[in-house]
Amino acid sequence: MGRAVKFEFIANESVRRQTFRKRRAGLMKKVSELRTLCGVDACAVIYGTPDAQPDVCPSPPETYHVLERFCNLPIMKKDLSVMNRETFLTQNVTRVNTTLQKFKYRNWRVEKEQLMGKNLVEINLNDVGNLKDLEDVSGLLEGRINSAAKQIEHIKSGGVRGN
């Protein structure tokens, strides 16, 4: 595994130039590998300094062909293949929110099952005193009862016991 790198501007000019040269070479190699191993059209155009000629991979005519194909795509298809910061962040926020909702549900379910298990052992539901908690426990119990009934029917009908 590689080492962790802080993604921030490199203040030291010589270190920045050296890093640029190494990463440019690595990126060009990756584009070449993609083209060879996967048989896809890919290109990279990297501008190092404003007045220098750009580095082009694989070759200027082939790069021109790939870019021309991209430019001739309908706008809708172009937008699908290009991801800007806003789209990237929106997708990540959506993914994180979905994960958060799953964890919230799991936590809620664990809390209610603990409450349900505790109360089933102690058999004193009067101590709960919270109508919402009692309704949640009741719903979970009904779900478990229905699941058990379905499993019983499945086994009686000659089915194999499932998990």
Secondary structure, DSSP 4 states (H G I P E B T S, - for coil): -PPP---S---SHHHHHHHHHHHHHHHHHHHHHHHHHH-----EEE--STTSPPEEES-HHHHHHHHHHHHTS-HHHHHHH---HHHHHHHHHHHHHHHHHHHHHHHHHHHHHHHHHHHHHHT-GGGT--HHHHHHHHHHHHHHHHHHHHHHHHHHTTPPP--
